[in-house]
């Protein structure tokens, strides 16, 4: 259990059973329907990756009704959002296919699928944004009511993350051109982990927040033992390690994406979510919970 982050715990049994049933039903629906998966589809889920992490901020801040609060803890929130996003995907895919078939009744199945594939990512992203905005607005309202809104450093962290992530992606593609095969999903993975790394460094070195993940704490403890700790803090080493790891993973995934785009993009999208989700969580939590 030492590798699990602080606060990790299962929800009450009724909530857990409901979540598992919902996830199982959605997974069965996806397996049966087998909706198309492309680079655009995976990137379209970026807002959904942030929905879960921002819901967890409301959980931490006590801003959720008691009936749904257990669904936003760790790890329940991942199952909750996976079920919602998956059900949304199925509904949109089925609706788009039906609309395409009605609009072009004489078109063959491949043409209908092509039309659906073009429409689905836009709808997934749009609904994800619509789900994300009220969560962020509610969290900001909770922070405002508590007098703890401090947006300056999180905004700086966001800008810094974009700069660092973009530089890392450009440098990676120039150093290892094959990494470009992963396309926008690879770029999203690098940017997502840059967001997590830079925001964590700002939270620890500037705002005085602690790091809940044991492996991350080990890296920062190693940085704290270096002579540079007083001048540079401890977060810089975490940023370098995270960027090196994600860039290495993206390079390894280039062949996988080329050989099997569906599986390659899905798994690389999961890698992106592991960075983007915590990064969005950091930014919103630091904004609404106060700090230095």
LUMLOMAR-933012 format. One record per residue (C-alpha): residue in three letters; z negated, x, y negated. Coordinates in pm, 1 decimal, m for minus. Layout:
<recs>
+-----+----------+----------+----------+
! res !       c3 !       c1 !       c2 !
+-----+----------+----------+----------+
! ALA !        Z !        X !        Y !
...
+-----+----------+----------+----------+
</recs>
This chain:
<recs>
+-----+----------+----------+----------+
! res !       c3 !       c1 !       c2 !
+-----+----------+----------+----------+
! UNK !      0.0 !      0.0 !      0.0 !
! UNK !    m27.1 !    302.4 !   m227.9 !
! UNK !    342.4 !    273.5 !   m316.3 !
! UNK !    307.6 !    m82.3 !   m446.9 !
! UNK !    259.7 !   m140.7 !   m820.7 !
! UNK !    m61.0 !   m276.5 !   m962.9 !
! UNK !    m71.2 !   m656.3 !   m972.6 !
! UNK !    137.1 !   m692.2 !   m654.8 !
! UNK !     23.6 !   m996.2 !   m457.3 !
! UNK !    161.2 !  m1298.5 !   m276.1 !
! UNK !    134.8 !  m1645.3 !   m434.3 !
! UNK !    m69.5 !  m1926.9 !   m274.8 !
! UNK !     66.4 !  m2040.2 !     61.0 !
! UNK !    230.6 !  m2367.0 !    m61.2 !
! UNK !    421.6 !  m2179.8 !   m332.3 !
! UNK !    515.2 !  m1901.0 !    m91.2 !
! UNK !    647.5 !  m2143.3 !    171.5 !
! UNK !    844.9 !  m2333.2 !    m91.5 !
! UNK !    997.8 !  m2011.6 !   m222.6 !
! UNK !   1093.2 !  m1888.0 !    122.1 !
! UNK !   1253.2 !  m2221.8 !    209.3 !
! UNK !   1447.1 !  m2225.0 !   m119.2 !
! UNK !   1570.8 !  m1868.6 !    m70.5 !
! UNK !   1666.7 !  m1941.8 !    290.9 !
! UNK !   1864.7 !  m2250.4 !    191.6 !
! UNK !   2049.0 !  m2066.7 !    m84.5 !
! UNK !   2121.0 !  m1771.1 !    144.0 !
! UNK !   2256.8 !  m2006.0 !    408.8 !
! UNK !   2475.1 !  m2175.9 !    150.5 !
! UNK !   2616.6 !  m1844.5 !     31.7 !
! UNK !   2678.3 !  m1730.3 !    389.6 !
! UNK !   2859.0 !  m2054.5 !    468.7 !
! UNK !   3067.3 !  m2073.7 !    151.8 !
! UNK !   3124.1 !  m1698.2 !    107.5 !
! UNK !   3205.6 !  m1708.9 !   m265.6 !
! UNK !   3422.5 !  m1432.8 !   m403.4 !
! UNK !   3241.8 !  m1117.6 !   m518.2 !
! UNK !   3400.1 !   m886.6 !   m771.8 !
! UNK !   3293.3 !   m636.3 !  m1031.9 !
! UNK !   3287.3 !   m916.1 !  m1290.8 !
! UNK !   3066.9 !  m1136.9 !  m1073.9 !
! UNK !   2798.8 !   m871.2 !  m1035.5 !
! UNK !   2792.0 !   m783.1 !  m1405.3 !
! UNK !   2771.2 !  m1155.0 !  m1487.8 !
! UNK !   2427.6 !  m1163.6 !  m1323.7 !
! UNK !   2285.3 !   m917.9 !  m1581.0 !
! UNK !   2115.9 !  m1197.0 !  m1783.3 !
! UNK !   1958.2 !  m1329.1 !  m1463.7 !
! UNK !   1817.3 !   m982.8 !  m1393.3 !
! UNK !   1631.0 !  m1012.4 !  m1721.6 !
! UNK !   1518.0 !  m1373.4 !  m1666.2 !
! UNK !   1276.4 !  m1279.7 !  m1390.0 !
! UNK !   1123.6 !   m986.5 !  m1574.8 !
! UNK !   1078.7 !  m1191.3 !  m1891.2 !
! UNK !    919.7 !  m1475.4 !  m1694.1 !
! UNK !    673.1 !  m1220.0 !  m1560.5 !
! UNK !    581.5 !  m1130.6 !  m1919.0 !
! UNK !    487.3 !  m1495.7 !  m1973.7 !
! UNK !    284.4 !  m1474.8 !  m1653.2 !
! UNK !     98.0 !  m1170.1 !  m1786.6 !
! UNK !     44.6 !  m1333.9 !  m2126.3 !
! UNK !    m81.0 !  m1659.5 !  m1975.2 !
! UNK !    206.1 !  m1855.9 !  m2127.0 !
! UNK !    308.7 !  m2056.1 !  m1818.7 !
! UNK !    178.3 !  m2393.3 !  m1695.9 !
! UNK !    m66.4 !  m2357.4 !  m1403.4 !
! UNK !    166.2 !  m2542.3 !  m1166.0 !
! UNK !    447.3 !  m2286.8 !  m1198.9 !
! UNK !    248.6 !  m1975.0 !  m1287.7 !
! UNK !    222.7 !  m1848.7 !   m925.1 !
! UNK !    603.7 !  m1846.6 !   m907.5 !
! UNK !    624.3 !  m1578.8 !  m1179.3 !
! UNK !    389.3 !  m1320.0 !  m1033.5 !
! UNK !    494.8 !  m1008.2 !   m845.0 !
! UNK !    683.8 !  m1032.2 !   m610.1 !
! UNK !    722.4 !  m1412.5 !   m626.8 !
! UNK !    926.4 !  m1399.5 !   m947.0 !
! UNK !   1204.9 !  m1209.2 !   m770.8 !
! UNK !   1234.9 !  m1483.3 !   m508.9 !
! UNK !   1216.4 !  m1755.1 !   m773.6 !
! UNK !   1499.8 !  m1613.5 !   m981.8 !
! UNK !   1705.3 !  m1521.7 !   m674.2 !
! UNK !   1690.2 !  m1883.4 !   m558.9 !
! UNK !   1779.8 !  m2017.7 !   m904.7 !
! UNK !   2060.8 !  m1770.3 !   m963.2 !
! UNK !   2199.5 !  m1815.0 !   m613.5 !
! UNK !   2195.8 !  m2194.6 !   m639.2 !
! UNK !   2366.1 !  m2171.4 !   m978.9 !
! UNK !   2631.8 !  m1942.6 !   m831.6 !
! UNK !   2702.7 !  m2183.8 !   m546.7 !
! UNK !   2726.0 !  m2483.8 !   m779.0 !
! UNK !   2953.9 !  m2306.5 !  m1025.1 !
! UNK !   3177.4 !  m2167.5 !   m751.2 !
! UNK !   3215.6 !  m2507.2 !   m585.2 !
! UNK !   3277.5 !  m2679.2 !   m917.9 !
! UNK !   3534.7 !  m2422.7 !  m1029.8 !
! UNK !   3720.9 !  m2445.9 !   m699.9 !
! UNK !   3729.1 !  m2826.3 !   m721.6 !
! UNK !   3854.4 !  m2817.6 !  m1080.4 !
! UNK !   4124.0 !  m2566.9 !   m990.1 !
! UNK !   4236.3 !  m2777.2 !   m695.3 !
! UNK !   4246.2 !  m3095.0 !   m907.7 !
! UNK !   4437.5 !  m2923.8 !  m1186.6 !
! UNK !   4692.1 !  m2773.1 !   m947.3 !
! UNK !   4702.5 !  m2997.2 !   m640.2 !
! UNK !   5017.6 !  m2831.4 !   m506.1 !
! UNK !   4881.2 !  m2477.1 !   m540.4 !
! UNK !   4783.9 !  m2292.7 !   m224.8 !
! UNK !   4424.8 !  m2193.8 !   m143.0 !
! UNK !   4469.2 !  m1838.6 !   m271.6 !
! UNK !   4580.4 !  m1965.0 !   m614.3 !
! UNK !   4282.0 !  m2201.2 !   m636.2 !
! UNK !   4047.0 !  m1920.2 !   m534.9 !
! UNK !   4201.3 !  m1695.0 !   m799.4 !
! UNK !   4140.1 !  m1952.2 !  m1072.4 !
! UNK !   3783.0 !  m2005.1 !   m952.5 !
! UNK !   3722.0 !  m1630.3 !   m946.2 !
! UNK !   3828.7 !  m1601.7 !  m1309.6 !
! UNK !   3606.9 !  m1887.7 !  m1426.7 !
! UNK !   3292.3 !  m1828.5 !  m1223.4 !
! UNK !   3165.8 !  m1500.0 !  m1377.9 !
! UNK !   3183.8 !  m1640.5 !  m1730.8 !
! UNK !   2987.9 !  m1948.8 !  m1629.9 !
! UNK !   2727.6 !  m1746.3 !  m1438.9 !
! UNK !   2669.5 !  m1523.7 !  m1741.7 !
! UNK !   2660.9 !  m1814.5 !  m1986.6 !
! UNK !   2403.8 !  m2010.1 !  m1786.5 !
! UNK !   2200.3 !  m1693.2 !  m1738.6 !
! UNK !   2186.7 !  m1643.6 !  m2114.4 !
! UNK !   2088.9 !  m2008.1 !  m2163.5 !
! UNK !   1805.8 !  m1958.0 !  m1913.7 !
! UNK !   1695.3 !  m1630.8 !  m2072.9 !
! UNK !   1677.9 !  m1737.3 !  m2437.7 !
! UNK !   1401.3 !  m1999.8 !  m2406.8 !
! UNK !   1194.1 !  m1760.9 !  m2194.3 !
! UNK !   1215.3 !  m1493.3 !  m2462.9 !
! UNK !   1149.9 !  m1748.1 !  m2738.6 !
! UNK !    839.9 !  m1876.4 !  m2559.3 !
! UNK !    707.6 !  m1524.5 !  m2507.6 !
! UNK !    760.6 !  m1443.2 !  m2875.3 !
! UNK !    580.8 !  m1764.2 !  m2971.9 !
! UNK !    285.4 !  m1671.0 !  m2751.3 !
! UNK !    274.1 !  m1327.3 !  m2911.0 !
! UNK !    298.4 !  m1473.9 !  m3259.5 !
! UNK !     16.5 !  m1717.1 !  m3190.1 !
! UNK !   m197.9 !  m1428.2 !  m3072.7 !
! UNK !   m104.7 !  m1211.5 !  m3369.9 !
! UNK !     18.7 !   m933.7 !  m3141.3 !
! UNK !    390.5 !   m914.2 !  m3221.3 !
! UNK !    496.1 !   m551.1 !  m3270.3 !
! UNK !    876.2 !   m533.0 !  m3253.0 !
! UNK !    936.4 !   m196.2 !  m3423.8 !
! UNK !    889.1 !     45.0 !  m3134.0 !
! UNK !   1050.2 !   m180.1 !  m2872.8 !
! UNK !   1355.7 !   m206.5 !  m3099.6 !
! UNK !   1364.8 !    171.9 !  m3129.6 !
! UNK !   1334.7 !    198.6 !  m2752.0 !
! UNK !   1624.9 !    m44.0 !  m2706.9 !
! UNK !   1853.8 !    152.7 !  m2938.0 !
! UNK !   1747.2 !    480.1 !  m2778.2 !
! UNK !   1812.2 !    339.5 !  m2431.2 !
! UNK !   2165.1 !    234.9 !  m2524.3 !
! UNK !   2240.6 !    576.5 !  m2671.2 !
! UNK !   2091.2 !    766.2 !  m2376.5 !
! UNK !   2250.4 !    539.1 !  m2116.5 !
! UNK !   2593.5 !    552.2 !  m2276.8 !
! UNK !   2575.6 !    930.9 !  m2306.8 !
! UNK !   2467.4 !    961.6 !  m1943.9 !
! UNK !   2753.4 !    738.1 !  m1823.8 !
! UNK !   3017.2 !    920.4 !  m2028.6 !
! UNK !   2882.5 !   1257.0 !  m1914.1 !
! UNK !   2875.2 !   1144.7 !  m1551.8 !
! UNK !   3235.2 !   1020.6 !  m1554.4 !
! UNK !   3354.0 !   1343.9 !  m1713.5 !
! UNK !   3155.3 !   1559.9 !  m1471.8 !
! UNK !   3237.0 !   1353.5 !  m1162.4 !
! UNK !   3551.3 !   1147.8 !  m1234.9 !
! UNK !   3521.5 !    957.6 !   m905.6 !
! UNK !   3213.6 !    785.0 !  m1044.3 !
! UNK !   3450.0 !    573.0 !  m1256.3 !
! UNK !   3549.5 !    387.4 !   m937.1 !
! UNK !   3221.1 !    196.1 !   m964.7 !
! UNK !   3343.5 !     56.4 !  m1297.5 !
! UNK !   3124.8 !   m166.5 !  m1510.0 !
! UNK !   2871.5 !   m212.0 !  m1227.8 !
! UNK !   2810.0 !    163.0 !  m1221.0 !
! UNK !   2779.5 !    167.5 !  m1598.5 !
! UNK !   2534.0 !   m124.6 !  m1582.1 !
! UNK !   2323.0 !     66.1 !  m1327.6 !
! UNK !   2303.5 !    373.0 !  m1550.2 !
! UNK !   2229.0 !    168.7 !  m1863.0 !
! UNK !   1970.2 !    m40.4 !  m1681.3 !
! UNK !   1777.0 !    261.2 !  m1557.2 !
! UNK !   1805.6 !    428.4 !  m1896.8 !
! UNK !   1646.1 !    116.1 !  m2044.8 !
! UNK !   1363.2 !    130.1 !  m1792.3 !
! UNK !   1307.1 !    503.2 !  m1838.3 !
! UNK !   1319.5 !    518.9 !  m2218.2 !
! UNK !   1112.4 !    204.5 !  m2266.9 !
! UNK !    852.0 !    333.9 !  m2022.5 !
! UNK !    835.8 !    667.3 !  m2204.2 !
! UNK !    787.0 !    490.0 !  m2538.5 !
! UNK !    526.0 !    259.6 !  m2389.9 !
! UNK !    322.7 !    545.6 !  m2242.9 !
! UNK !    363.8 !    813.7 !  m2511.4 !
! UNK !    369.2 !    597.9 !  m2824.6 !
! UNK !    216.0 !    257.8 !  m2754.9 !
! UNK !    m58.0 !    363.5 !  m2516.1 !
! UNK !     42.0 !    143.9 !  m2222.7 !
! UNK !    m28.8 !    262.6 !  m1869.4 !
! UNK !    226.9 !    300.3 !  m1592.8 !
! UNK !    161.4 !     62.3 !  m1300.0 !
! UNK !    398.1 !    217.0 !  m1044.0 !
! UNK !    237.6 !    499.6 !   m840.9 !
! UNK !    553.9 !    711.0 !   m803.9 !
! UNK !    622.2 !    692.6 !  m1176.0 !
! UNK !    263.2 !    795.4 !  m1247.6 !
! UNK !    306.8 !   1098.9 !  m1024.9 !
! UNK !    605.2 !   1213.9 !  m1231.0 !
! UNK !    415.0 !   1163.5 !  m1554.5 !
! UNK !    111.5 !   1341.7 !  m1415.1 !
! UNK !    336.7 !   1636.6 !  m1336.6 !
! UNK !    467.2 !   1632.3 !  m1695.2 !
! UNK !    109.7 !   1613.4 !  m1825.3 !
! UNK !     31.1 !   1940.1 !  m1645.7 !
! UNK !    312.3 !   2124.4 !  m1826.6 !
! UNK !    259.4 !   2323.1 !  m2148.8 !
! UNK !    501.9 !   2085.2 !  m2324.4 !
! UNK !    274.1 !   1782.5 !  m2278.6 !
! UNK !    104.3 !   1805.8 !  m2616.2 !
! UNK !    430.1 !   1836.6 !  m2808.3 !
! UNK !    666.7 !   1620.4 !  m2603.6 !
! UNK !    436.7 !   1381.7 !  m2420.4 !
! UNK !    482.9 !   1291.6 !  m2054.3 !
! UNK !    765.3 !   1038.0 !  m2059.4 !
! UNK !   1054.1 !   1280.7 !  m2105.4 !
! UNK !   1036.8 !   1404.8 !  m1745.1 !
! UNK !   1043.1 !   1046.5 !  m1617.9 !
! UNK !   1358.1 !    981.9 !  m1822.0 !
! UNK !   1531.7 !   1289.1 !  m1677.9 !
! UNK !   1432.5 !   1208.7 !  m1319.7 !
! UNK !   1542.4 !    845.2 !  m1347.4 !
! UNK !   1878.2 !    934.6 !  m1498.6 !
! UNK !   1941.7 !   1207.4 !  m1241.8 !
! UNK !   1859.9 !    969.3 !   m957.0 !
! UNK !   2071.9 !    679.3 !  m1077.4 !
! UNK !   2367.7 !    903.5 !  m1159.8 !
! UNK !   2346.6 !   1056.1 !   m811.9 !
! UNK !   2334.2 !    709.2 !   m655.1 !
! UNK !   2636.9 !    592.9 !   m855.0 !
! UNK !   2834.9 !    896.2 !   m735.9 !
! UNK !   2737.4 !    823.6 !   m375.2 !
! UNK !   2845.7 !    461.1 !   m416.2 !
! UNK !   3195.5 !    551.5 !   m536.7 !
! UNK !   3332.5 !    585.5 !   m184.0 !
! UNK !   3146.3 !    274.5 !    m69.4 !
! UNK !   3289.4 !     63.0 !   m351.5 !
! UNK !   3638.1 !    195.0 !   m280.9 !
! UNK !   3612.9 !    120.4 !     92.7 !
! UNK !   3432.2 !   m214.8 !     70.9 !
! UNK !   3419.9 !   m351.9 !   m285.0 !
! UNK !   3224.8 !   m665.7 !   m191.6 !
! UNK !   2930.5 !   m489.4 !    m27.7 !
! UNK !   2954.1 !   m188.5 !   m257.2 !
! UNK !   2936.2 !   m391.6 !   m577.8 !
! UNK !   2656.6 !   m613.3 !   m444.0 !
! UNK !   2435.4 !   m322.0 !   m342.2 !
! UNK !   2506.9 !   m129.4 !   m659.4 !
! UNK !   2426.6 !   m445.2 !   m853.4 !
! UNK !   2088.6 !   m449.4 !   m681.1 !
! UNK !   2035.0 !    m89.6 !   m794.8 !
! UNK !   2120.7 !   m198.4 !  m1149.1 !
! UNK !   1872.2 !   m486.6 !  m1130.1 !
! UNK !   1593.3 !   m249.9 !  m1022.8 !
! UNK !   1639.3 !    m72.8 !  m1357.4 !
! UNK !   1746.2 !   m351.0 !  m1592.8 !
! UNK !   1472.6 !   m592.3 !  m1486.9 !
! UNK !   1176.1 !   m357.3 !  m1546.6 !
! UNK !   1338.0 !   m230.1 !  m1865.5 !
! UNK !   1370.5 !   m581.2 !  m2009.4 !
! UNK !   1012.7 !   m651.6 !  m1900.0 !
! UNK !    890.2 !   m342.5 !  m2085.7 !
! UNK !   1066.2 !   m430.2 !  m2408.8 !
! UNK !    943.1 !   m788.7 !  m2419.3 !
! UNK !    588.8 !   m702.8 !  m2309.3 !
! UNK !    555.6 !   m425.8 !  m2567.7 !
! UNK !    688.5 !   m664.1 !  m2833.4 !
! UNK !    449.4 !   m950.5 !  m2762.9 !
! UNK !    139.6 !   m765.0 !  m2638.8 !
! UNK !     94.7 !   m527.2 !  m2929.9 !
! UNK !     53.9 !   m151.1 !  m2931.7 !
! UNK !     32.1 !    149.1 !  m3153.1 !
+-----+----------+----------+----------+
</recs>
